[in-house]
Amino acid sequence: MSKKTKNAKGKGSTPATLQLEQAGVPFETYEYEHSNDHMDDGYGVEAAKKLGFDEHQVFKTLMADTGSERVVGVVPVSGHMDLKALAAAVGAKKAAMADPKVAMRESGYVVGGISPLGQKVHHKTVLDDSALKFDKILLSGGKRGFSVGVNPNDLLKVLDAVAAPIGTW
């Protein structure tokens, strides 16, 4: 595990960190050695374990399709995304998980490294409201093995996102 300084530029720069830097939002970066050996639990659980964070404080980014648009949900890695709740949060009738190829193309990131920040195409974003009980949450920094720690209220502002109960356990 390694932790970089706030607003670190250079080797760890991704579109996600660049968006945070341009917005003047303080953040920390975390790197770990990603391994395909324990992918039964998923990328986010791997990040939580390797970085020593509670799985409720580490969030994953998922893309869904409402039929008229794609939207992004950010939920704890310890749970799942409630698609009905996500649809309701963005004023849609229903939502289904987006095709991974579409998610990669529109976000500009690979599965397991998709960040809600710095995406190629801006999407409505909903952050699970459980994030608001933390001073800092971790989420993908835009590549596997690279996470950013940010205040959830700052994340909402940068993404022009909303918080809603979209996570299930």
Secondary structure, DSSP 8 states (H G I E B T S, - for coil): -EE--TT--STT--HHHHHHHHHT---EEEE----GGGTTS-HHHHHHHHHT--TTTBEEEEEEE-SS-EEEEEEETTSEE-HHHHHHHTT-S--EE--HHHHHHHHSS-TTS--SSS-SS--EEEEEGGGGG-S-EEEEEEETTEEEEE-HHHHHHHHT-EEE--EE-
